[in-house]
Amino acid sequence: MPRFKIHHITKYTYDAPVRDSANQIILFPIKDEFQEVLKFDLNITGEPSVDIYKDYYGNEVGSFTSLELHKELTVETMSEVVTKQRQLPEDSAPKENQWEQLLQVKNKVTLIDFLKVEQFDALEEITNLLMNAKNQEETPFIAAQRLNEYVYNNFLYIKGITNVETTLNEIWQLKAGVCQDFAHMLSAMLRIIHIPSRYVSGYVCPNKTGMRGEGATHAWVEAYLPFYGWLGLDPTNNVIVNDLHVRLAVGRNFTDCSPVKGTYKGTSQQVLEVGVTVGYEDGYTKEDFNTTLTPQPRKAETQNSYRKFMEMQQQQQ
């Protein structure tokens, strides 16, 4: 059972004081039979009171407000997590029975959100591609793996050409992006063929194996399989998720799982710095650091206006 020590820092620096900063964080590692949280520490500039609650999808969420004028805001977490191996699906049930089960789950309230396909320009093109290529001899498990491999093989992993607002249509046209884009595309494809899928945020911790996204915030997909449950698929690395991925949250898409987001009052320019360090049991550490400059706001944005921030910048790699 691997044990990981994860240090995650999100820092905002403003060129003039801002105030009334209301924020939401989803940085608490999931606790369940496959993931044990041995230690978790949270430090925030000014030590505000943090209200912690569970959201609709069962994620642990924290909210806090910084009312006083400030030029910096840092959110820092330190986690120690043990992950556990999962058994793969036996996939022994007749394929017809499995697809029939999937047609019936559309009536389950807990899965409805994970079957809704977003409307976008390339939807018909992708649907036709999937329907023409669909192998009637495949089980849902094999079909999900095939689509995971398709995204891996047909989309280039390139940092900096997309952001959290990049649409599915743009990702399809670019045929490139980072883990967040790969996860959104795979999720859409799975839903088109009636396999419920959900977005997962967290970290990938493979220890010098060369996997994309190592030591950074990461995203992948979980597909719901009949007679099994949720199976993790990482299209960025073309692997089935097991004990090298640490989960923070699940949802319909990135918006439901954004690690840090909020609003503040002020119109100053901001710099976002995100650093993640993963420590392994053998003493090796892997670090990832990103800096983003937010463009200067337009003059029409007055000092009394509220602007969205944070979630627009902390893209998962």
Disulfide bonds with the S-S distance in Angstrom:
none
